Structure formats: C-alpha cells, structure tokens
Amino acid sequence: MGEKNPELPVQSGAVDTHCHLFLMEVEPAVAVETAKAAGVERLICVGVDVETSRRSLEIADSIEGVFATAGVHPHDAATFTGTVSAGVEELLHDPRVIAVGECGLDWFRMRSPREDQIRTLRAHVSLSNESGKPMVVHVRDAWDDVLDVLADASAERVVIHCFSGDTRIARECVERGYWLSFAGNVTYPKNEHLRRAAAEVPIDRLLVETDSPFLAPQALRGRDNTPGNVLHTLDAIARVREEPLETIVKSTANNAHTAFPGLR
C-alpha cells in the first residue's frame, strides 16, 4: 500500500467506529473534514473518562456526522467512584452519546489494580444494559478474564475495540454475538494472526476503526493517525477476505449502524 488512502467514491459511507478527536493535534473539525473527503461519513469520538466524554459530546454537538461515547478507560479504573459513575450515566441520557466506554481490562500497563479494573468493567456492563447502549471494550493481555466478566455480568451488546486476539478468540466473541472492530494494526507485517481473524469473522460482525491518533497503518507508521486512514484498514480486510473493497465498506458501515443504534 502507498501513502495515500485507497480510492473510494466520496460519500462512500465508511464509518470510523473509534477515534479520539480530543487528542489530535489538528482541530476536530479539520480532521472530520479530511475524513469526509476520503469517504468517511460517520465517526464515533470515544471518551476515556468523564472529562473527555463531555468533550466528545461537545465535538459531536458541533460537527455533523460525529457521535460520542461516555465511559472510563481501565487505566483510570481506580478513580471510578459513585460520583464518576453518575457523571457517565448523566451523559448517557444524551442521544448523541451512543455507547458506553471505552472500558475494559488492561493487564499490560496495569495503571489501575486488577480488582478496580474488574469492578469498573462490571459497572459499565450495568450502565450498558440499563441504557440499552452498546459497550466499547478495550482488551489487552486479558482475554480470558474479560470474557469471563462479560459473561458473568450478562453483557448484552458488546463491541470489542481494536481486536487483538486470534481466530479462537474471534470465534468465541462471534458465538456470543459481539462485534469485532479492527484497527490500523491489522496492516502491520507481524500481525498475521489479526489478518487471519479478519478473514474468518462473519461479515456481519466486522467493524473498522482508527483509534486516532494512535495505530497509524503500516504505510504511515511514525505519524499521528487520522480518521480518514480507516480506508487503509478497510483495504487490508478486503484483501485478506478476497472481497471487493466496496463490499467491505458497505458491510462495515451497515454493521456500525446495527451495533450502534444511535448512529444515524
């Protein structure tokens, strides 16, 4: 792949289901305008704590085609108090806040104790089930535990953000009815296991994201990622599935609207 995004008709309808516009060096409006020029019609700006969730909602309110989430990242799980939970719950009443999260478990960086991460993830399951809004789940080096918590807490609508597992884990998630969102790291040479998983996942469970400004695709490694680069991920998935790019764009966009009913 070259440095330019794969070419698609403008207004192709692609959806970046996970980006952090509030962390980007460029203004959110500029990033969104550039993404739309590349054919990305909808973006979900994902909060990682109450403050950034509020900021995500402000961006969604000010820019057409942007939606927000509200939640607390596992790195900050130790700060998840009743007051914080109430702040997330309040944000979830807004129709432009279409999901709970980013939440989950991260046994790699361990910036919050395990017990706090598990407690906070359980609380997010409750917020998701009560609100009817899907939860966006971060998993790093914690697959068995996160799947156990989600099952035990009876999570109803789950989107696995930046899927990093193998085909076995992908099959387990699909059997549970979860959606799997693939990011720019599916393009990295070492991540053949991700490409195998992307090739095997049923097409109606596939989502794509950028996680901007993180995880720039291989052709742009070393630079800040941007929502328009979701086309690189779409192209990589189309190649490993041996399906037309337009098919993957349309299917993942349709799936995004199914996974996130508030997306419109």
Secondary structure as UniProt FT lines:
FT   TURN            10..11
FT   STRAND          14..19
FT   HELIX           21..23
FT   HELIX           28..37
FT   TURN            38..39
FT   STRAND          40..45
FT   HELIX           50..62
FT   TURN            64..65
FT   STRAND          66..70
FT   HELIX           74..79
FT   HELIX           82..92
FT   TURN            95..96
FT   STRAND          97..106
FT   TURN            107..109
FT   HELIX           114..131
FT   STRAND          135..140
FT   HELIX           143..152
FT   TURN            153..154
FT   STRAND          158..160
FT   TURN            161..162
FT   HELIX           167..175
FT   TURN            176..177
FT   STRAND          179..182
FT   HELIX           184..187
FT   TURN            189..190
FT   HELIX           192..200
FT   HELIX           203..205
FT   STRAND          206..208
FT   HELIX           218..220
FT   TURN            221..222
FT   HELIX           227..229
FT   HELIX           230..241
FT   HELIX           245..259
FT   TURN            261..262
//
